[in-house]
Amino acid sequence: MVTEKGCHYVSSALSSNPSHLRELDLSYNHPGDSGVKLLSEKHKDPNCKLDKLKYVKQE
């Protein structure tokens, strides 16, 4: 399960050169608002090779 803390590790991995991660689905995880924001910002970075970021908030 990816938590808020885990999002920081994923973000760091996405910054590595080269990152081979192309799709990330965080559905059924608990990344928290700050984790989602962090990865969304990383996804917008032109140096990030991530093509697809998916998160469906579970209630």
Buried (B, 14 or more C-beta within 10 A) or exposed (E): EBEBEBBBEBBEEBEEEEBEBEEBEBEEBBBBEEBBEBBEEBBEEEEBEBEEBEBEEEE
